[in-house]
Structures are given as C-alpha cells and as structure tokens.
C-alpha cells in the first residue's frame, strides 16, 4: 500500500518520533503529490546571473528540469531590469524563446505574437475584432526572481520570501568572496542516482554515516565536534577540522570566530545543498525524476584555485559512496517487512526536521 500522507505524522519531539514510512519513497502517487505541494511552492536554482548580463539578453531554460519542467525565459530588458518570464505564448502555448541570445523583443514563431522583454504583450497580427483584447491575460506571466551574491533563484508560488530562506546562510558565509567565484566545469558533473530524491536528502542531512561510509572524509572531520543547527526551512552542518587540515580564516564578525571550521554544509528546503570550503562553493541541485530516480548536479565555483590541492579527500569519491548506500536503502524501503524507523536524538535532527516539513506540506 502507498503512504497516506494525510495520516503520516512526525512527532515534534525527536525522541518520540518515527521516520517517514518506506512507502513514501516508492509510491508514484506520493511522488506526484510532493511535486505539486512541495516543489511548485519552493525556490529553485537557476545559476549565475552572468547568463543574462547585458541589456537585451535572453536565456530560455526549464525550472527544475526533470521534475517541474516549467518553461521559463530569463531576460534583461533594455532598461537593464532582470525578469523571469513564462516561456509559453499566451495565444496557443508555443515556446516564445527557443535559444539564448540578444533580442529587442520576444516573438512567437508560430503565429507572430510579440512581447516586450518585460513580458508585456506588444502586438498580434490578424486579431482585429477580438473583444476585450488585449488584456493583462495576454502578457507573459512573470515569476518571482531572487539573487544571492551572483546566483539567481526563481519560484512558481513560493511559501516563504527568498530573503528568509537564505538569511542564516548569508549571516554565516556571506563574507566569503562568492562574487569572485568562477564556475569550474572540470570539477562539475551530473550523477544519476537510482533512489528517491528524499532519500538522497535524508543521507545529506546527517553526519551519522560518515565514520561508516566515508573513511577519507572521516580522517578530515572531527566527528565528535560535528554539529547540526536547525532553522525554519534550512539546516546547517558544521565540519570541524581534525589536526592540521585546511580551515576557514574566519573574520572577527563571524559567530564561529575562533573555531577551526573546514566546511559549512547548508541545505535549503527542499532540494538545494551549498557546500562551502575554504577555496570553493560546491552546489548540489537534487532533481527528482521519478519515485526511484534522481539526478544530482554538482556545480563547482572556485575563488582560490591555488588552494584546491589542500583538499584531503575527493568529492567525487564521497558522492559515489553516498550514491551506493542510498541506492541500497531504496531497495530496503521496498521490503514488505520494513515500516518506519526511529531517529538518533544526537545525530539525526536534520532528517527529523526535513521529515516534519514534508509531512506538514503534503498532509
């Protein structure tokens, strides 16, 4: 049987709580419910703002490719204002923009309807005699768009303001030279994981498995000092350097000043991960493809290339180790004998927080 999300409760007190049922990670109906109730109301990664740097630039893409597949187009209008617009013509639904470039206007190649780069309807041939035309419904819908440092995010119908979502991340690591970070394609790649997207997030949200799954990472992190901090719709895991490993040179204004922190692992609900190291930011975008298929995009932005050699472990190796164990769990939650588990009060507060958010929004 599938998971009846209206009846799934995650107790507020972690010591009394049970995890999401195994069926949550397998049921196609649950996957569709989560897509509509969670992902349509969340902020999503678009990438660096320099994709639309100059006035007149247009860049079509899909919002959360593989899951929402919502056609959008980023534009910078001739007054240098940035927009995130629906890329669907308001006449018959054809795509308005089919390639990145520089344009004076958006023109649908199906029947010639034209729009300004701000999305406003401009003209339409052979529409004389149509009553009440044009109206606001003929403009391209504009989506909420936000920028943090050099990175853009968009949403269809966000539950929370973007500023609140990233407030703690900005407070803790906003001092880093993120505007200077350069995308490194050699350190970036996609991984196809044969498991549910939420299982991948479960795994990310706890350091409990590090000593058992990641031997190289365990040699770098002080497991006893590893800690998890919870916020409204985000989780921070703080990795303390063991021995002489590389650590941040924290400014006096940092709330963590005086600590030898080697990594900040930020998760933004529901599917974005920002891994900050002394030399780079690694962004992980988790893209649900189906109940048991997920694509994870690893995107590396480096500001100190000379320090890359200080990395004492391979992020690719860590990802492959995570992939292997998560795929094993996907098989396990399909067991007729598995129902629900319990949480480690000490080590799984992030997972518990994630499950409570999911149960609340999907119930």
Secondary structure as a PSIPRED ss2 file (coil, helix, strand):
# PSIPRED VFORMAT (PSIPRED V4.0)

   1 X C   1.000  0.000  0.000
   2 X C   1.000  0.000  0.000
   3 X C   1.000  0.000  0.000
   4 X C   1.000  0.000  0.000
   5 X C   1.000  0.000  0.000
   6 X C   1.000  0.000  0.000
   7 X C   1.000  0.000  0.000
   8 X C   1.000  0.000  0.000
   9 X C   1.000  0.000  0.000
  10 X C   1.000  0.000  0.000
  11 X C   1.000  0.000  0.000
  12 X C   1.000  0.000  0.000
  13 X C   1.000  0.000  0.000
  14 X H   0.000  1.000  0.000
  15 X H   0.000  1.000  0.000
  16 X H   0.000  1.000  0.000
  17 X C   1.000  0.000  0.000
  18 X E   0.000  0.000  1.000
  19 X C   1.000  0.000  0.000
  20 X C   1.000  0.000  0.000
  21 X C   1.000  0.000  0.000
  22 X H   0.000  1.000  0.000
  23 X H   0.000  1.000  0.000
  24 X H   0.000  1.000  0.000
  25 X H   0.000  1.000  0.000
  26 X C   1.000  0.000  0.000
  27 X C   1.000  0.000  0.000
  28 X H   0.000  1.000  0.000
  29 X H   0.000  1.000  0.000
  30 X H   0.000  1.000  0.000
  31 X H   0.000  1.000  0.000
  32 X H   0.000  1.000  0.000
  33 X H   0.000  1.000  0.000
  34 X H   0.000  1.000  0.000
  35 X H   0.000  1.000  0.000
  36 X H   0.000  1.000  0.000
  37 X H   0.000  1.000  0.000
  38 X C   1.000  0.000  0.000
  39 X H   0.000  1.000  0.000
  40 X H   0.000  1.000  0.000
  41 X H   0.000  1.000  0.000
  42 X C   1.000  0.000  0.000
  43 X C   1.000  0.000  0.000
  44 X E   0.000  0.000  1.000
  45 X E   0.000  0.000  1.000
  46 X E   0.000  0.000  1.000
  47 X E   0.000  0.000  1.000
  48 X E   0.000  0.000  1.000
  49 X H   0.000  1.000  0.000
  50 X H   0.000  1.000  0.000
  51 X H   0.000  1.000  0.000
  52 X H   0.000  1.000  0.000
  53 X C   1.000  0.000  0.000
  54 X C   1.000  0.000  0.000
  55 X C   1.000  0.000  0.000
  56 X C   1.000  0.000  0.000
  57 X E   0.000  0.000  1.000
  58 X E   0.000  0.000  1.000
  59 X E   0.000  0.000  1.000
  60 X E   0.000  0.000  1.000
  61 X E   0.000  0.000  1.000
  62 X E   0.000  0.000  1.000
  63 X E   0.000  0.000  1.000
  64 X C   1.000  0.000  0.000
  65 X C   1.000  0.000  0.000
  66 X C   1.000  0.000  0.000
  67 X C   1.000  0.000  0.000
  68 X C   1.000  0.000  0.000
  69 X C   1.000  0.000  0.000
  70 X E   0.000  0.000  1.000
  71 X E   0.000  0.000  1.000
  72 X E   0.000  0.000  1.000
  73 X E   0.000  0.000  1.000
  74 X E   0.000  0.000  1.000
  75 X E   0.000  0.000  1.000
  76 X E   0.000  0.000  1.000
  77 X C   1.000  0.000  0.000
  78 X C   1.000  0.000  0.000
  79 X C   1.000  0.000  0.000
  80 X C   1.000  0.000  0.000
  81 X C   1.000  0.000  0.000
  82 X E   0.000  0.000  1.000
  83 X E   0.000  0.000  1.000
  84 X E   0.000  0.000  1.000
  85 X E   0.000  0.000  1.000
  86 X E   0.000  0.000  1.000
  87 X C   1.000  0.000  0.000
  88 X E   0.000  0.000  1.000
  89 X C   1.000  0.000  0.000
  90 X C   1.000  0.000  0.000
  91 X C   1.000  0.000  0.000
  92 X C   1.000  0.000  0.000
  93 X C   1.000  0.000  0.000
  94 X C   1.000  0.000  0.000
  95 X E   0.000  0.000  1.000
  96 X C   1.000  0.000  0.000
  97 X C   1.000  0.000  0.000
  98 X C   1.000  0.000  0.000
  99 X C   1.000  0.000  0.000
 100 X C   1.000  0.000  0.000
 101 X E   0.000  0.000  1.000
 102 X E   0.000  0.000  1.000
 103 X C   1.000  0.000  0.000
 104 X C   1.000  0.000  0.000
 105 X C   1.000  0.000  0.000
 106 X E   0.000  0.000  1.000
 107 X E   0.000  0.000  1.000
 108 X C   1.000  0.000  0.000
 109 X C   1.000  0.000  0.000
 110 X C   1.000  0.000  0.000
 111 X C   1.000  0.000  0.000
 112 X C   1.000  0.000  0.000
 113 X C   1.000  0.000  0.000
 114 X E   0.000  0.000  1.000
 115 X E   0.000  0.000  1.000
 116 X C   1.000  0.000  0.000
 117 X C   1.000  0.000  0.000
 118 X C   1.000  0.000  0.000
 119 X C   1.000  0.000  0.000
 120 X C   1.000  0.000  0.000
 121 X E   0.000  0.000  1.000
 122 X E   0.000  0.000  1.000
 123 X E   0.000  0.000  1.000
 124 X C   1.000  0.000  0.000
 125 X C   1.000  0.000  0.000
 126 X C   1.000  0.000  0.000
 127 X C   1.000  0.000  0.000
 128 X C   1.000  0.000  0.000
 129 X C   1.000  0.000  0.000
 130 X C   1.000  0.000  0.000
 131 X C   1.000  0.000  0.000
 132 X C   1.000  0.000  0.000
 133 X C   1.000  0.000  0.000
 134 X C   1.000  0.000  0.000
 135 X C   1.000  0.000  0.000
 136 X H   0.000  1.000  0.000
 137 X H   0.000  1.000  0.000
 138 X H   0.000  1.000  0.000
 139 X C   1.000  0.000  0.000
 140 X C   1.000  0.000  0.000
 141 X C   1.000  0.000  0.000
 142 X E   0.000  0.000  1.000
 143 X C   1.000  0.000  0.000
 144 X E   0.000  0.000  1.000
 145 X E   0.000  0.000  1.000
 146 X E   0.000  0.000  1.000
 147 X E   0.000  0.000  1.000
 148 X E   0.000  0.000  1.000
 149 X C   1.000  0.000  0.000
 150 X C   1.000  0.000  0.000
 151 X E   0.000  0.000  1.000
 152 X E   0.000  0.000  1.000
 153 X E   0.000  0.000  1.000
 154 X E   0.000  0.000  1.000
 155 X E   0.000  0.000  1.000
 156 X C   1.000  0.000  0.000
 157 X C   1.000  0.000  0.000
 158 X C   1.000  0.000  0.000
 159 X C   1.000  0.000  0.000
 160 X C   1.000  0.000  0.000
 161 X C   1.000  0.000  0.000
 162 X H   0.000  1.000  0.000
 163 X H   0.000  1.000  0.000
 164 X H   0.000  1.000  0.000
 165 X H   0.000  1.000  0.000
 166 X H   0.000  1.000  0.000
 167 X H   0.000  1.000  0.000
 168 X H   0.000  1.000  0.000
 169 X H   0.000  1.000  0.000
 170 X H   0.000  1.000  0.000
 171 X H   0.000  1.000  0.000
 172 X H   0.000  1.000  0.000
 173 X H   0.000  1.000  0.000
 174 X C   1.000  0.000  0.000
 175 X C   1.000  0.000  0.000
 176 X C   1.000  0.000  0.000
 177 X C   1.000  0.000  0.000
 178 X H   0.000  1.000  0.000
 179 X H   0.000  1.000  0.000
 180 X H   0.000  1.000  0.000
 181 X C   1.000  0.000  0.000
 182 X E   0.000  0.000  1.000
 183 X E   0.000  0.000  1.000
 184 X C   1.000  0.000  0.000
 185 X H   0.000  1.000  0.000
 186 X H   0.000  1.000  0.000
 187 X H   0.000  1.000  0.000
 188 X C   1.000  0.000  0.000
 189 X E   0.000  0.000  1.000
 190 X E   0.000  0.000  1.000
 191 X E   0.000  0.000  1.000
 192 X E   0.000  0.000  1.000
 193 X E   0.000  0.000  1.000
 194 X C   1.000  0.000  0.000
 195 X C   1.000  0.000  0.000
 196 X C   1.000  0.000  0.000
 197 X H   0.000  1.000  0.000
 198 X H   0.000  1.000  0.000
 199 X H   0.000  1.000  0.000
 200 X H   0.000  1.000  0.000
 201 X H   0.000  1.000  0.000
 202 X H   0.000  1.000  0.000
 203 X H   0.000  1.000  0.000
 204 X H   0.000  1.000  0.000
 205 X C   1.000  0.000  0.000
 206 X C   1.000  0.000  0.000
 207 X C   1.000  0.000  0.000
 208 X C   1.000  0.000  0.000
 209 X C   1.000  0.000  0.000
 210 X H   0.000  1.000  0.000
 211 X H   0.000  1.000  0.000
 212 X H   0.000  1.000  0.000
 213 X H   0.000  1.000  0.000
 214 X C   1.000  0.000  0.000
 215 X H   0.000  1.000  0.000
 216 X H   0.000  1.000  0.000
 217 X H   0.000  1.000  0.000
 218 X H   0.000  1.000  0.000
 219 X C   1.000  0.000  0.000
 220 X C   1.000  0.000  0.000
 221 X E   0.000  0.000  1.000
 222 X C   1.000  0.000  0.000
 223 X H   0.000  1.000  0.000
 224 X H   0.000  1.000  0.000
 225 X H   0.000  1.000  0.000
 226 X C   1.000  0.000  0.000
 227 X E   0.000  0.000  1.000
 228 X E   0.000  0.000  1.000
 229 X E   0.000  0.000  1.000
 230 X E   0.000  0.000  1.000
 231 X E   0.000  0.000  1.000
 232 X C   1.000  0.000  0.000
 233 X C   1.000  0.000  0.000
 234 X E   0.000  0.000  1.000
 235 X E   0.000  0.000  1.000
 236 X E   0.000  0.000  1.000
 237 X E   0.000  0.000  1.000
 238 X E   0.000  0.000  1.000
 239 X E   0.000  0.000  1.000
 240 X E   0.000  0.000  1.000
 241 X E   0.000  0.000  1.000
 242 X C   1.000  0.000  0.000
 243 X C   1.000  0.000  0.000
 244 X C   1.000  0.000  0.000
 245 X C   1.000  0.000  0.000
 246 X C   1.000  0.000  0.000
 247 X C   1.000  0.000  0.000
 248 X C   1.000  0.000  0.000
 249 X C   1.000  0.000  0.000
 250 X C   1.000  0.000  0.000
 251 X C   1.000  0.000  0.000
 252 X C   1.000  0.000  0.000
 253 X C   1.000  0.000  0.000
 254 X C   1.000  0.000  0.000
 255 X C   1.000  0.000  0.000
 256 X C   1.000  0.000  0.000
 257 X C   1.000  0.000  0.000
 258 X C   1.000  0.000  0.000
 259 X C   1.000  0.000  0.000
 260 X C   1.000  0.000  0.000
 261 X E   0.000  0.000  1.000
 262 X E   0.000  0.000  1.000
 263 X E   0.000  0.000  1.000
 264 X E   0.000  0.000  1.000
 265 X E   0.000  0.000  1.000
 266 X E   0.000  0.000  1.000
 267 X E   0.000  0.000  1.000
 268 X E   0.000  0.000  1.000
 269 X C   1.000  0.000  0.000
 270 X C   1.000  0.000  0.000
 271 X C   1.000  0.000  0.000
 272 X E   0.000  0.000  1.000
 273 X E   0.000  0.000  1.000
 274 X E   0.000  0.000  1.000
 275 X E   0.000  0.000  1.000
 276 X E   0.000  0.000  1.000
 277 X C   1.000  0.000  0.000
 278 X C   1.000  0.000  0.000
 279 X C   1.000  0.000  0.000
 280 X E   0.000  0.000  1.000
 281 X E   0.000  0.000  1.000
 282 X E   0.000  0.000  1.000
 283 X E   0.000  0.000  1.000
 284 X E   0.000  0.000  1.000
 285 X E   0.000  0.000  1.000
 286 X E   0.000  0.000  1.000
 287 X E   0.000  0.000  1.000
 288 X E   0.000  0.000  1.000
 289 X E   0.000  0.000  1.000
 290 X E   0.000  0.000  1.000
 291 X C   1.000  0.000  0.000
 292 X C   1.000  0.000  0.000
 293 X E   0.000  0.000  1.000
 294 X E   0.000  0.000  1.000
 295 X E   0.000  0.000  1.000
 296 X E   0.000  0.000  1.000
 297 X E   0.000  0.000  1.000
 298 X E   0.000  0.000  1.000
 299 X E   0.000  0.000  1.000
 300 X E   0.000  0.000  1.000
 301 X E   0.000  0.000  1.000
 302 X E   0.000  0.000  1.000
 303 X C   1.000  0.000  0.000
 304 X C   1.000  0.000  0.000
 305 X H   0.000  1.000  0.000
 306 X H   0.000  1.000  0.000
 307 X H   0.000  1.000  0.000
 308 X H   0.000  1.000  0.000
 309 X H   0.000  1.000  0.000
 310 X H   0.000  1.000  0.000
 311 X C   1.000  0.000  0.000
 312 X C   1.000  0.000  0.000
 313 X C   1.000  0.000  0.000
 314 X C   1.000  0.000  0.000
 315 X H   0.000  1.000  0.000
 316 X H   0.000  1.000  0.000
 317 X H   0.000  1.000  0.000
 318 X H   0.000  1.000  0.000
 319 X H   0.000  1.000  0.000
 320 X H   0.000  1.000  0.000
 321 X H   0.000  1.000  0.000
 322 X H   0.000  1.000  0.000
 323 X H   0.000  1.000  0.000
 324 X H   0.000  1.000  0.000
 325 X H   0.000  1.000  0.000
 326 X H   0.000  1.000  0.000
 327 X H   0.000  1.000  0.000
 328 X H   0.000  1.000  0.000
 329 X H   0.000  1.000  0.000
 330 X H   0.000  1.000  0.000
 331 X H   0.000  1.000  0.000
 332 X H   0.000  1.000  0.000
 333 X C   1.000  0.000  0.000
 334 X C   1.000  0.000  0.000
 335 X C   1.000  0.000  0.000
 336 X C   1.000  0.000  0.000
 337 X C   1.000  0.000  0.000
 338 X C   1.000  0.000  0.000
 339 X C   1.000  0.000  0.000
 340 X C   1.000  0.000  0.000
 341 X C   1.000  0.000  0.000
 342 X E   0.000  0.000  1.000
 343 X C   1.000  0.000  0.000
 344 X C   1.000  0.000  0.000
 345 X C   1.000  0.000  0.000
 346 X C   1.000  0.000  0.000
 347 X C   1.000  0.000  0.000
 348 X C   1.000  0.000  0.000
 349 X H   0.000  1.000  0.000
 350 X H   0.000  1.000  0.000
 351 X H   0.000  1.000  0.000
 352 X H   0.000  1.000  0.000
 353 X H   0.000  1.000  0.000
 354 X H   0.000  1.000  0.000
 355 X H   0.000  1.000  0.000
 356 X H   0.000  1.000  0.000
 357 X H   0.000  1.000  0.000
 358 X H   0.000  1.000  0.000
 359 X H   0.000  1.000  0.000
 360 X H   0.000  1.000  0.000
 361 X H   0.000  1.000  0.000
 362 X H   0.000  1.000  0.000
 363 X C   1.000  0.000  0.000
